[in-house]
């Protein structure tokens, strides 16, 4: 009996001494330099949500959705967080990428200016100056906004420049408004000036299209199905946790990147992002559960106004999948 007990004890000690299975290293590349919208990823990592799924997450800043999409297509990043319409334009040209979850299901596009200028509806844009960045995603959809609201290009002036020039134009008073995302450019203007910004949201005028989501290389998804499921499970949980603690989620950005912004505007920017997670059809669903109707409408709008090849309308489902998302309650 003593020999048996000794053998069992030795076996247990040997098992305890075995190294834990190493977590899977995963690189997530963002669409841009960090801002409030990215809070759930940092919060999920800080709270151990990714680690609990056996994932060692590395978050990298990006330099635009197109560049991040290229990195995922080339497998230099495992996942990307990008503007899904930008990913579609690459995919239709042959890039091996697919959205494994669409987080922003309502468009954040808007025309925004200082709140004290009282520009709060499309009619107020008349006789004003609008700053744009030629060929960016918002400028491509801008003609549809004008059509939906009865505005004509002759009703206002435009000035053009890159992203920073556009911001400076509003900050310095050379333009009354700019085309930007409600949770991004508005917070940059507030950081620079301390003044509130009011966005006229495209989505409020019948422009129903998706925005940011998670993408992966199609071959990577096939070869790593279990890892993709674990990553999407962790990311879903991270978003749900961050929604409940916006300020703590924003603080997680600064804990990882002390130069990542200011806590007040990071928090406000994230709080402006949360309502974009769901549509009327998905308000009772977990994050990322996009509907076929929303994606089809997005493809149709992009073909008509956004320069997407018309053959995209043949199979909108080729651009996304919900197959790797966690079921309700899991």
C-alpha positions, 0 to 999 in steps of 0.5 A: 500500500505504501508503494502504491501511495508513493507511486500515485504521489509521484505521478501527481507531482510529475503532472503538476510540474508539467508546463501549462499549454502555451497560449496561441499568439494572435496579432490584431491590427487596428484600423488606425492609431488608437482612439476610443472605439478600440477600448474593448480590445484593450479592456479584454486583454487587461481583464484576462478575457483573451487569456481565458480563451488561450490567446496571447493577444498583441494589439498593433496600431494601424495606418488605415483600413486599406493597409490593415486589410493588406496586412491580413491578406498577406498574413502579417497580421492574424486579424484586422479591425477595419472598415468593412466596406474597405475590406469588400473593395479589396476582396472583390479584387481578389484579396483573400479576406473575410469579415468574421464579425461586424461590430459597427452595424450602423454607420458612424459617418457624419457632417460635424461642426462646433456645437455653438455654430448651431448646425444641427440639420441638413438645412443648416449646411446651406451657405456653409463650408464643408471640409472633405478628404477626396476619395475617402469612404465618407466623401464617396457616400456624401452624394447619397446624403445630399440626395436623401436630404435634398441638398445640392453641391451648389448649396455650400462650399467645399475645401479639400485636404488630407485628414489632418488638414480637414481637422485644422480647417474646422479648428481654425475656422476655415470650414464650418463642418467636416465629414468624419466619424462621430466617435473619432474626429469629433473627439480629436477636435474636442481634445484640441479645442475643448469645445463640443462638436455636433454631428449630423449623422448620415444614418439618421437620414436613411443611409443604412450600412455597416462600418467596422468589423473583424477580418481574417485571411480566408486560408487562416480561417480554414486552417485555424477554425477553433482559434478563430472561434475562441478569438471571436468568443473572447472579443464578443465578451470583451465588447460586452464587458466594455459596454458595462464599464466605459471609463474602465475600458477607456482607461485600459487604452491609457494603461497600455499606451499612456500617450493614447489620448485623454481619459475624458475624450477616450471615454466619450468617444467609446460611449458614442461608439456603443449605439452603433453596435446594433440595429433595430433588428439586432438590438436583442442580439450579442455583438457582431451578429450582423443580419443578411439584410444589413449586409445586402443593403450595404453592398447595394449602396457601395455598388451605387455610390461607393465604387464597389464592383457591381459583381459584388451584388451577386453574392453579398454573403461572400464578404462575411460569416457569422459561423465563428461567433458564440451562441447566445449565453456561451 
